[in-house]
């Protein structure tokens, strides 16, 4: 059974006995959905406060887009983008855990020193050999994600000329995440500091993403909490709308995926639209009999 407490940096923990929302705060001009929306410190802190008021349990700050085709951003520029925001959140909202979305250990180190509690590495530590050791050293919570290829070589899920090749997408993703978890633990990372992300939309076709959601219990059986990160992605629009779509059109489908993924066993939900997802997850908890909102 997965651990029910996520161990984070700076002596913090996060209770995972019920679903938790990770609010996306991209400090980037080119993210696929909200690029450029929070390009000043004041806008970013206002967004952070609004997310917490709407029900976010974690705020995730990213300084480099991971959308298909995205260009790499230098460490120095990532730091210029994310450090003032992390410091501002720490001062304005001292009770909220902060995650940094980066594959660079230098960015992660400075972010944790500035007050971040979690490192979300979409390369699962493969891109930077020092990342796993850094997570162990700092005691940070660590999200390890599966991706088939780097963003610069990838495509949106509904635009592949040919379906990405897997023997069995769920078994292949599971094996990969088990391997990365084992390597993280060998580097000194606590097992209860790790969350696993199947990487919806990263090197998977529409149908392969659906298989990963349907068979989430097979990923949960690894023994770590599973993160769902489908918010506003192209496959959500392709299924829900049946056509090409803009990210802003995908709220209904994103909420549906969150509900289905929660029922399948996912514990953390990385989302853009906090209020709608928080309402949906309260319904999941109420139907399961875990919790009713206070009246």
Residue pairs with C-beta under 8 A, 6 or more apart in sequence:
1 223
2 16
2 220
2 223
2 224
2 225
2 226
2 267
3 16
3 191
3 192
3 223
3 224
3 225
4 15
4 16
4 17
5 13
5 14
5 15
5 16
5 192
6 13
6 14
6 16
6 141
6 192
6 193
6 195
6 225
7 13
7 139
7 141
7 190
7 192
7 193
8 14
8 97
8 117
8 118
8 139
8 140
8 141
8 193
9 112
9 116
9 117
9 118
9 138
9 139
9 140
9 141
10 115
10 117
10 139
12 97
12 117
14 20
14 57
14 58
14 97
14 141
16 225
16 267
16 268
17 290
18 285
18 290
18 291
19 262
19 266
19 267
19 268
19 269
19 281
19 284
19 285
20 57
20 58
20 267
20 268
20 269
21 55
21 56
21 57
21 58
21 268
21 269
21 271
21 274
21 277
21 278
21 281
22 56
22 57
22 58
22 59
22 60
22 99
22 227
22 268
22 269
22 270
22 271
23 48
23 51
23 52
23 56
23 58
23 59
23 60
23 271
23 272
23 274
24 34
24 60
24 62
24 231
24 270
24 271
24 272
25 38
25 44
25 47
25 48
25 51
25 59
25 60
25 61
25 62
25 85
26 33
26 34
26 35
26 37
26 38
26 62
26 65
27 38
27 39
27 44
27 61
27 62
27 63
27 81
27 82
27 85
28 35
28 36
28 62
28 63
28 64
28 65
28 73
28 81
29 35
29 36
29 39
30 36
30 65
30 67
30 70
30 71
31 62
31 65
31 67
32 65
32 67
32 68
32 232
32 247
33 231
33 232
33 247
33 248
33 272
34 272
35 65
37 43
37 47
38 44
38 47
41 84
41 85
41 88
44 61
44 85
44 88
45 85
45 88
45 89
45 92
48 59
48 85
48 88
48 89
48 92
48 93
48 96
49 92
49 93
50 274
51 59
51 274
52 59
52 93
52 96
54 274
54 275
54 278
55 274
55 275
55 277
55 278
56 96
56 274
56 278
57 96
57 97
58 96
58 97
58 98
58 99
58 118
58 268
59 89
59 93
59 96
59 97
59 98
59 99
60 98
60 99
60 100
60 101
60 118
60 120
60 270
61 82
61 85
61 86
61 89
61 98
61 99
61 100
61 101
61 111
61 116
62 82
62 100
62 101
62 102
62 120
63 73
63 77
63 78
63 79
63 80
63 81
63 82
63 101
63 102
63 107
64 70
64 72
64 73
64 78
64 101
64 102
64 103
65 73
65 151
66 101
66 122
66 151
66 202
67 151
68 151
68 154
68 155
68 156
69 151
69 152
69 154
69 155
70 151
70 152
71 152
72 152
73 81
75 104
75 106
75 107
78 102
78 104
78 107
79 106
79 107
79 110
82 100
82 102
82 107
82 111
83 110
83 111
83 114
86 98
86 100
86 111
86 114
86 115
86 116
87 114
87 115
89 96
89 98
89 115
90 98
90 114
90 115
97 117
97 118
97 141
98 111
98 115
98 116
98 117
98 118
99 116
99 117
99 118
99 119
99 120
99 141
99 143
100 107
100 108
100 111
100 112
100 116
100 118
100 119
100 120
101 120
101 122
102 108
102 111
102 119
102 120
102 121
103 121
103 122
103 123
103 127
103 128
103 131
104 127
104 128
104 131
105 128
105 130
105 131
105 134
108 116
108 119
108 121
108 131
108 134
108 135
108 140
109 134
109 138
111 119
112 119
112 138
112 140
116 140
117 140
117 141
118 140
118 141
118 142
118 143
119 131
119 134
119 135
119 140
119 141
119 142
119 143
120 143
120 145
120 197
121 127
121 128
121 131
121 142
121 143
121 144
121 145
122 145
122 147
122 197
122 199
122 202
123 145
123 147
123 150
124 144
124 145
124 146
124 147
124 176
124 177
124 180
125 131
125 132
125 135
125 144
125 180
125 183
125 184
126 180
127 150
132 142
132 183
132 184
132 187
132 189
133 187
133 188
134 140
135 142
135 184
135 187
135 189
135 193
136 184
136 187
136 188
136 189
136 190
137 188
139 190
139 193
140 193
141 193
141 194
141 195
142 184
142 189
142 193
142 194
142 195
143 194
143 195
143 196
143 197
143 227
144 177
144 180
144 181
144 184
144 194
144 195
144 196
144 197
145 196
145 197
145 198
145 199
145 202
145 227
145 229
146 173
146 176
146 177
146 197
146 198
146 199
146 202
147 154
147 199
147 202
147 203
148 154
148 164
148 199
148 202
148 203
148 204
149 203
151 202
154 202
154 203
156 201
156 234
157 201
157 204
157 205
157 206
157 208
157 209
157 233
157 234
157 235
157 238
158 205
158 206
158 234
158 235
158 237
158 238
158 244
159 234
160 205
163 205
163 207
163 208
164 203
164 204
164 205
164 208
166 172
166 173
166 208
169 204
169 208
169 211
169 212
170 211
170 212
170 215
170 218
170 219
171 218
173 198
173 199
173 212
173 219
174 218
174 219
174 222
177 196
177 198
177 219
177 222
178 222
181 191
181 194
181 196
181 222
181 224
184 194
185 191
185 194
191 223
191 224
194 224
195 224
195 225
195 226
195 227
195 267
195 268
196 219
196 222
196 224
196 225
196 226
196 227
197 226
197 227
197 229
198 212
198 216
198 219
198 226
199 229
200 209
200 212
200 213
200 228
200 229
200 230
200 233
200 235
201 209
201 229
201 230
201 233
201 234
201 235
204 212
204 235
205 235
206 235
206 238
206 239
209 230
209 233
209 235
210 235
210 239
212 219
213 228
213 230
213 257
213 260
213 261
213 264
214 264
216 226
216 261
216 264
216 265
216 266
217 264
217 265
219 226
219 265
220 226
220 265
220 266
225 267
225 268
226 265
226 266
226 267
226 268
227 266
227 267
227 268
227 269
227 270
228 257
228 258
228 261
228 262
228 266
228 268
228 269
228 270
229 269
229 270
230 236
230 254
230 257
230 258
230 261
231 250
231 254
231 258
231 269
231 270
231 271
231 272
231 273
231 277
232 247
232 248
232 250
232 251
232 254
232 272
232 273
233 250
233 254
234 245
236 250
236 253
236 254
236 257
237 243
237 244
237 245
237 246
237 247
237 249
237 250
237 253
238 244
238 245
239 253
240 250
240 252
240 253
240 256
241 249
241 250
241 253
251 273
251 276
254 271
254 272
254 273
254 276
254 277
255 273
255 276
255 277
255 280
258 269
258 271
258 277
258 280
258 281
259 280
259 281
259 283
259 284
261 269
262 269
262 281
262 284
263 284
269 277
269 281
271 277
282 291
282 293
285 291
285 292
286 292
286 293
